Amino acid sequence: MPAATRAAPGAAPGAAPGTGAPRTVLACGEVRTCLLPAGQALDSRAAAQLLRLRADERVLVSERPNLHGRSPDTLTGVDCPLPSANGARVRAVGTVAARAALTEGRVLQTSAYFTLPASGPDRRRPWGDYLLRPGVVEPLGKLPCDAVAAGLLDGGRHGDLDVGLIAGGLLTRLLRHPLLDQRPPLRSRQTRLRWVALTAPPGEAPALERFTLAEDELRTVRLRVPEDVPAADLAGLCDDLALHDWLLTTLVRVLDGIRLGPAAPGPWPRPAPGGELPPVVRALRPAVDHLLHLWMPRARVSAELAPLWEALEERPGFTRQWLALVQRVRDQLTLHAIPPVHREVEPAP
């Protein structure tokens, strides 16, 4: 379980202080994604205020290709068993990095992640030693890599290391920020994306081995990457996957939750009195205003990992499905914007 939360030093997560450090064989993380509970999207200044998790580091805000803010990393100290598919109890000590991001002032994400070396000391070190390697969790002894990777994806048992608790805790903290009026423009659900990345054999390119839609809004991703890929880049890739999976999931639910077209054969429903919009238009308009312009896969994914998106574009076809959903939205708006022509024709004698 998490032991403490500290500000991250300047070193990047996963970095080793010297050449004698054991090589990294596994990285893991979880991303929480939700609609910001605010009636209006936050501008860049408000986004920076929301994401200011630390006073000593600035929030990174970019406006191209879209408005995006990212908080500085924070660290949570952990000392607990690692999840394991074969029941092995491996104690691990170190720090988990966590951060938050806001896309177009509308979609909020929090993520927590860490790396694991192949082995660690037989005894726990002083805490100062672990703070020199932010975002690294060391096993006490040898790491059963495959069993731990499977255990991390499955979620483990009570008391095992759970990065989802850290990401979820950060999300809960941000959702209570006084900037937010708790009036989201549409109803949606939070999603979770849990990922692991194992080391690829020398000379092999990064690969997305599995993407699974599990129950309770959970997605799992298993990656295979070269040893020198930074953990922050892996987290950035999975943030991007989680964002676009959430967009797809939310738009599907928007369309599933409305009644399309007339209920029975006959004339199309006439506009509501007093100039009110038809129910379908009222249901779809928030998606048009707040979601449709957010689809930008790979906008902030490192060049080395960007090709992994191709696997999802091939199967199940993320962008194909998104474009089909967007076309359905536009078709329905068009049908309700053009009133049908009603004519009574007398039969010829």
Sequence and secondary structure as in RCSB ss.txt:
>XXXX:A:sequence
MPAATRAAPGAAPGAAPGTGAPRTVLACGEVRTCLLPAGQALDSRAAAQLLRLRADERVLVSERPNLHGRSPDTL
TGVDCPLPSANGARVRAVGTVAARAALTEGRVLQTSAYFTLPASGPDRRRPWGDYLLRPGVVEPLGKLPCDAVAA
GLLDGGRHGDLDVGLIAGGLLTRLLRHPLLDQRPPLRSRQTRLRWVALTAPPGEAPALERFTLAEDELRTVRLRV
PEDVPAADLAGLCDDLALHDWLLTTLVRVLDGIRLGPAAPGPWPRPAPGGELPPVVRALRPAVDHLLHLWMPRAR
VSAELAPLWEALEERPGFTRQWLALVQRVRDQLTLHAIPPVHREVEPAP
>XXXX:A:secstr
 EEEEEE  SS TT  SSTTS  EEEEEEEEEEEE S SS   HHHHHHHT   SSS  EEE SSS EEE   EE
EEEEEEE  TT   EEEEEEEEEEEEEETTTEEEEEEEEEEESB  SS   HHHHHTSTTBEEESSB  HHHHHH
HHHHT  TTS  HHHHHHHHHHHHHT TT  S  SS    EEEEEEEEE  TT   EEEEEEE STTEEEEEEEE
 TTS HHHHHHHHHHHHHHHHHHHHHHHHHHTS  S SSSSS     GGG   HHHHHHHHHHHHTGGG  TTTT
S TTTGGGHHHHHHTT HHHHHHHHHHHHHHHHHHHHS           
